[in-house]
Amino acid sequence: MVEATTRKNGTVEETILRRLTPGRRVLDVGCANGRLTVALAQRAAARATGVDVSDASFPAARRAAREAGISRRMPCLKGDAHHMFFIKDGSLDAAIVVDTLHHLERPGQVLTEVHRVLRRGGEVMLAEMDREPGEPIRSCQRFTRDEIMAMLLEAGFRDVELELTETLYLVAIARKGL
């Protein structure tokens, strides 16, 4: 089942935080400096785990967790999201992938890994700049709604919902089948 794209007020962060109920175990794939991971751990999650491969921004995520006093609830793991062997199958309630897919060599493989680490019924929330069909790709990969939908469905996700934020990000929310 796929729900139509709707236009919502708010930012990507507001859209994601609105969807997460407290006490969930959340994975932030491509956490970068940890800003969103900190917000998840503080407001919506019992535990928010950040994963990033970057040597440049990864230390900032750990520092952000320390400065916010939530290091125990926000572990930051340096690793490749294409192969998250360090996370158990079915161990997480939700995953977010914000502004990350376009940086990845094999985004579909990462979504398959996210599917693996989520429990049944778990949700993935991904956000990328919206690209209209036929719009040229400029400096980096951008995806159309159909491309994002196809990647999610191929990775095994169902019940896909699409929202367009006021900042023209497409937020796709999908559930791991029961």
C-alpha positions as CSV (number, residue, x, y, z in Angstrom):
1,M,0.0,0.0,0.0
2,V,1.3,3.5,-0.9
3,E,-0.3,6.7,0.4
4,A,-0.2,9.8,-1.8
5,T,2.3,12.5,-1.2
6,T,0.9,15.2,1.1
7,R,2.3,18.7,1.8
8,K,3.0,19.3,5.5
9,N,4.1,22.3,7.4
10,G,7.4,21.8,9.3
11,T,10.9,20.6,8.8
12,V,12.3,17.2,8.4
13,E,13.2,17.0,12.0
14,E,9.7,18.0,13.1
15,T,8.1,15.5,10.8
16,I,10.3,12.7,12.2
17,L,9.9,13.6,15.8
18,R,6.2,13.9,15.4
19,R,6.1,10.2,14.2
20,L,8.3,8.7,17.0
21,T,6.6,7.7,20.2
22,P,8.8,7.9,23.4
23,G,10.8,4.9,24.5
24,R,11.8,3.6,21.1
25,R,15.2,2.3,20.1
26,V,16.2,4.4,17.1
27,L,19.1,4.1,14.6
28,D,20.3,7.3,12.8
29,V,22.1,6.1,9.6
30,G,24.6,8.8,8.5
31,C,24.4,10.7,11.8
32,A,27.1,13.2,10.8
33,N,27.6,15.7,13.6
34,G,24.8,14.0,15.7
35,R,22.5,17.0,15.9
36,L,19.4,15.0,14.9
37,T,20.5,12.0,16.9
38,V,20.7,14.2,20.0
39,A,17.2,15.5,19.4
40,L,15.9,11.9,19.1
41,A,17.6,10.8,22.3
42,Q,16.4,13.8,24.2
43,R,12.8,14.0,23.0
44,A,11.7,10.8,21.4
45,A,13.8,7.8,22.1
46,A,15.0,5.7,25.0
47,R,18.1,5.0,23.0
48,A,19.3,6.6,19.7
49,T,22.3,5.0,18.1
50,G,24.2,7.1,15.5
51,V,26.2,5.4,12.7
52,D,28.5,7.2,10.4
53,V,31.6,6.3,8.3
54,S,33.0,9.8,8.1
55,D,36.3,10.5,9.9
56,A,35.5,14.2,9.7
57,S,32.1,14.5,11.3
58,F,31.9,11.3,13.4
59,P,33.8,12.7,16.4
60,A,31.4,15.7,16.5
61,A,28.5,13.3,17.1
62,R,30.2,11.7,20.1
63,R,31.0,15.2,21.4
64,A,27.4,16.3,21.0
65,A,26.2,13.3,23.0
66,R,28.7,14.1,25.8
67,E,27.8,17.8,25.9
68,A,24.1,17.0,26.0
69,G,24.7,14.5,28.9
70,I,23.2,11.6,27.0
71,S,26.2,9.5,26.0
72,R,24.7,6.4,27.6
73,R,21.5,6.7,25.6
74,M,23.2,7.8,22.4
75,P,26.1,5.5,21.4
76,C,27.8,6.6,18.3
77,L,29.3,3.9,16.2
78,K,31.8,4.4,13.4
79,G,30.9,2.0,10.6
80,D,29.7,1.4,7.1
81,A,25.9,1.4,6.8
82,H,26.2,-1.0,3.8
83,H,27.3,-3.8,6.3
84,M,26.0,-3.1,9.8
85,F,27.3,-6.4,11.3
86,F,27.7,-4.7,14.6
87,I,23.8,-4.4,15.0
88,K,21.7,-7.5,15.8
89,D,18.8,-8.5,13.5
90,G,15.5,-7.2,14.7
91,S,16.9,-5.2,17.6
92,L,15.6,-1.7,16.7
93,D,12.2,0.0,16.6
94,A,12.9,2.7,14.1
95,A,15.6,4.0,11.8
96,I,16.1,7.4,10.2
97,V,18.1,8.0,7.1
98,V,18.2,11.8,6.6
99,D,20.2,13.5,3.8
100,T,22.2,10.4,3.5
101,L,21.1,8.2,0.6
102,H,22.6,10.5,-2.1
103,H,26.0,10.0,-0.5
104,L,26.0,6.2,-0.7
105,E,27.4,3.9,-3.3
106,R,24.6,1.4,-3.0
107,P,21.6,3.0,-1.3
108,G,19.4,0.0,-1.8
109,Q,21.9,-2.2,0.1
110,V,21.8,0.2,3.0
111,L,18.0,0.1,3.1
112,T,18.2,-3.8,3.1
113,E,20.5,-3.6,6.1
114,V,18.1,-1.2,7.8
115,H,15.3,-3.6,7.2
116,R,17.4,-6.4,8.8
117,V,18.1,-4.5,12.0
118,L,14.4,-3.4,12.5
119,R,12.0,-5.5,14.5
120,R,8.8,-6.6,12.7
121,G,6.5,-3.6,12.4
122,G,9.5,-1.2,12.8
123,E,9.6,1.9,10.7
124,V,12.2,3.6,8.5
125,M,12.0,7.3,7.9
126,L,14.1,8.7,5.2
127,A,14.4,12.2,3.9
128,E,16.0,13.5,0.7
129,M,15.6,16.6,-1.4
130,D,12.6,16.0,-3.7
131,R,13.5,15.6,-7.4
132,E,10.8,15.8,-10.1
133,P,10.9,13.2,-12.9
134,G,13.1,14.5,-15.7
135,E,14.8,17.1,-13.5
136,P,18.5,17.0,-14.2
137,I,20.9,15.6,-11.6
138,R,23.4,18.3,-10.7
139,S,26.2,18.0,-8.2
140,C,25.0,14.9,-6.4
141,Q,22.5,12.1,-6.8
142,R,18.9,13.1,-6.0
143,F,16.0,10.7,-6.2
144,T,12.4,11.0,-7.5
145,R,9.5,9.7,-5.4
146,D,9.2,6.7,-7.7
147,E,12.9,5.8,-7.2
148,I,12.7,6.1,-3.4
149,M,9.5,4.1,-3.4
150,A,11.2,1.4,-5.5
151,M,14.2,1.2,-3.2
152,L,12.0,0.8,-0.1
153,L,9.8,-1.9,-1.7
154,E,12.8,-3.8,-3.0
155,A,14.4,-3.7,0.5
156,G,11.2,-5.4,1.9
157,F,9.4,-2.4,3.3
158,R,5.6,-1.9,3.0
159,D,2.9,0.7,3.9
160,V,4.9,3.5,2.4
161,E,3.8,7.1,3.1
162,L,5.3,10.2,1.5
163,E,5.3,13.7,2.9
164,L,6.7,16.8,1.3
165,T,8.0,19.3,4.0
166,E,7.9,23.0,3.7
167,T,11.6,22.9,2.9
168,L,11.0,20.6,-0.1
169,Y,12.3,17.5,1.4
170,L,10.5,14.3,0.6
171,V,10.1,12.2,3.8
172,A,9.3,8.6,3.1
173,I,8.0,6.5,6.0
174,A,7.7,2.7,5.6
175,R,7.1,-0.3,7.8
176,K,8.8,-3.6,8.0
177,G,6.2,-6.3,7.3
178,L,4.8,-8.4,10.1
